[in-house]
Amino acid sequence: MYAQRTLQGAFFLLLAAVVCLLDACATKPPAISQDRIAAILSSPDRTGPDRINDLRRKPDQMLAFIGVRPGMVALDVSAAGGYTTELLARAIGPTGVVYGQMPQRDPNRVAPAPAAPEGMSGGAAPAPNPPPVAGAPAGPRPSAVALAERNARLKDANALAAPIMAVPQRFEDPVPSAVANGGLDLVTLMFNYHDLGFMGVDRAQMNRAIFRALKPGGVFVIADHAGRPGTGISESGTLHRVEESFLRSEVESAGFRLVAEGQFLRNPNDPRDKNTPEPLQPKDEFVLKFVRP
């Protein structure tokens, strides 16, 4: 009997050691350092318009707030031209992957107006548009084209960046099938949640899809232009704003838990009654970090 108990004890000790070893192997790498973030932002191959956007978007603080780690699998929802998508790719590095989602453009539908000219709300000059190309269609480039160009430029520069993969899918189904069930570490949605209101997107369905796609402990970071109390998402198509508590309630209804609030884009002096504040000043913008429990 004593020998049996001794063997059982040894077995459980061995099992505990194996579990500890597996946990050690599964330890996540630390978030990138401020020095690494600074090196990313000063990369000589970054574009002029992106550097202008930096003045408003404060990417040094945003990347630190997100807690980007090397090797992540990330999805940038509503990637548009890919400003955030590229920053994530550089921060995550070649051992990870970054997906950029944007619905395919309907040629029969007028594109929604931008939330605000990039850089303007911070008092800087707007980012210049690229020069027109003879024979090219009018209007901005499709998101998939912009993302492909960013991916090619990163490769040409031998940047230590994750590959960028375009995801031309509806907002209600924003996650590629390969990672749709617990395959993502990170999802971002930068300054466009409000647009989903006047675009008629089923936001509850979208949030549930993102929740399913994230691993337990996975992070969903949303930044947007703050609306006044009681306005919900009703001013999404006019002032291009959304009430922070309204957005938080919608996201938490999908099962997410709020874990952090970024204060680095706040401006309490913004009256929040116009798209671009008067007098010209930075917009009051919130940044929320949710986690899938």
N, C-alpha and C positions, 0 to 999 in steps of 0.2 A: 504494500500500500504506500509506504514511504517512497519507494523507488518510483512508483507511478506518479505521485505528486511532484517528485523532483523532475521527472521528465516533462510533466505538464508545465511546471514553472519555467523550465528551460525553453520549451516551445514558445510560451508567451513572451519571454524575453527576446527570443529570436524574431518573433513576429513584430514586436515593438521596434526592434532595430531596423527591420526591413521597412516598416512604415516611415520611420524617421529618415531613412536613406532616400526613400521615394519623395518625401516632402522636401528634402534638401535639393533633390534633382529638379523638383518642380518650382523651386524658388524663382520668383520673377526678378528680372534684372532691375536695378534702380532706375528711377526717372532720370532723364538727361540733365546734366548740370547747366548752371547759368553760363559757364564758359563755353559749353558746347552750343547753347542757344545763340550766344553772341557770335560764334564762328559761323553758324548757319546764316544768320541775318547779314553778315558781312561778306558772304560768298560773292565773288566778283561776277559770277554768271547769273545772278538774280537780275530781273528786269527793272527798268526805270519805273514803270507804273506800279510794280509791287513795292518798291521802296517808298513811293509816295503813299501808298496804302498803309505802310507801316506807321506813318505819322498819326493816323487815326486809330488803327487797329491794335496798336501796342502788342505786337506778336511776342516780344520777350516775356511779358507778363502772362499772355494767353497760353503759350506753350508750357510755362512753368505751372500755371493753374491746372491745365489739363493733366499734367503729370505724364507726358509722353515717354514711353520706354522703347528701347531698341527691340525690334522683332515683333512689334504689335501687328495685328490684322485690324485695319481701321476702315471706316466708311464715312465719307464726307457727304452728307445729304444736302441736296441743292447746291452742288459744287460750282455751278455756273462756269466762270472763267478759270477757276482752279487756284485762286490765291491761297486759301487755307489748305487745299489738297496738296499743293507742292510743299508747303511748310511741314505738313505732317509727314510727307514722303522723306524729306531731308532729315527730320528728327527721328523717324523710326528706323531708317537705314536699310541696307540691302537685304537683311534677314527677314524683313516683314513685307507687307503689301498694303497698298492704299487703294480703295475703290472710291470713285467719284460719281455720285448719282445725279442725274437730271433727266426729267422726262423728255422724250423726243418732241421736237417742236412741231406743232401743227401749223402748216403753212397757211391755213385758212383762218387762224386765230391770231389776233394781235397780241404780241408779247406783253406781259405785265410791266408796268413802269418800275424802275429800280427804286429801292427803299430810299436812297439818297445818293447823290453823286459821290463816288468813292473819294474820301479825303476831305470833302467839303465841310462836313459837320465839325471837323476839328480846326477849321479855319485855313486849311491848306488848299492849294490849287487842285482842281480835279485832275485825275489821271488822264493823260492824253490818249486818244484813240489811235490805233495803228493807221498808217496812211492807206488810202483806198488802193485796191489792186484792179487794174483794167480787166473788165469782164467778170469781176466777182459780184455775187449777189449783194444787195444792200442789207444793212442791219448787222448786228453782232454775229460773230461766228457761233455755230452750234457748240454746245458745251463739250461734246465728244471730240470735236476738232481741237478746241482749246486745250483739253486735257492731253490729247495725243501729242500736241506740239510741246507741251511742258515735259512730258515723258521723254520725248526725243531730245530735247535740249539738255535734260539732266544726264541722259546717256552720253551725249556728245561731249559734255563737260567732265565726264567720268566722276560725277558727283556720287558720294556715298549715300544713295537714296533708294527708298523702296520703289518698286515699279508702280506706276499709276495705271489703273484699269478703269475705263469708263463703263458706267452702268446706266444705259438708257432705259429706265423703267419708271413706272408711275410712282407717285409719292406714296400711294397706298400700299405698294409692294416694292419698297426701295432697295431691298437686299438681294444680291445675287444668290442663286440657289445653292451654290457651293458652300456658303457660310450662313445660310438662312436659319439654321437650327443650332445656335450656340457656338458659332464659329468666329464671332467678332470680339475683340478686346475693347474697342473704342468706336463711338459714333459721335460725330459733330454735326451741328446744324447752325450755321453762322448767319444771323441777321435776316433770316427769311421765313421763320416760323409764322410771322404775321401774314406774309403773302398767301399762306395756305388758306386763310380765311376767305378773302374775296375770290380766290381761285376755286373755291368749292371743294377742296380736298377733304376726304374723310380722315381727319387727324387722329381719331381714336383708333382706326384700323392701322394707320401708319405707326403710331406709338406702340401698338401691340406687336407689330411685325419687328420693330427694332428691339423690343424687349425679348422676344423669342430668339433673335439672332445674337444677342450678347451672351457671353459666358457669365456664370454667376460671379459677381464682383466686377463685371464689365461696366464701363462708364459711358454715359450719354451727356454731352456738354452742349448747351444751347445758349447762344447770345442773341439779344434782340434789342430793338428800340423801345423804351418804356412808354406805355400809355398811361393816361390818368385813371385814378380809381373809378371803378364802375363802368368803364368803357369796354371791357372784355377784349374781343377781337373785332369790334364793330367799326373801328377806324383803320382797318388794315389796308383798304384800297384808297384812302384819302390822305391820312397822316402817316401811313406806313408804320404804325405802332401797334403794340399789343400790351395789355395789362399784365404785369408780372405775375400776380397772384392767380389770374385766370390761366395763364400758360402752365404755371406750376401744378394747378389742380388737374388740368388735362393730362399732363405727363404722369403724375402720381396715380391717376386712375388706371393706368396701364400696368401698375405694379412697381414702378420705380420709387426709390427713396432719395430725397434730396440730402446731399452730404456736404456741399460747400457752395458759397456765394461769392463771386468775384466782385470786388469793389473798384477795380482799376479803371473802369469806363463810366463810372457814375458821374453825373453832374446835377446836383440838387437844384441848381439855379435855372435849369431848363424848364420853362412853363409847360412843356409837353402838349401844347395846343396847336402846333404847326409841324409840318414835315421837317423843315429846316428852321431851327429856333431863331427868333428875332429878339434882341440883336444877335448877329451871328456868333455862335458859340458851340461847343461840343454838345451833341445830343446826350440825354441821359440814357445810358445803356446798361442792361444787366447781363450777368453771365452766371448761369446755374449749372452745377455739376450734380447729376443724378447717377445712381448706381443700381444695377440689378442685384437684389439680395441673393 
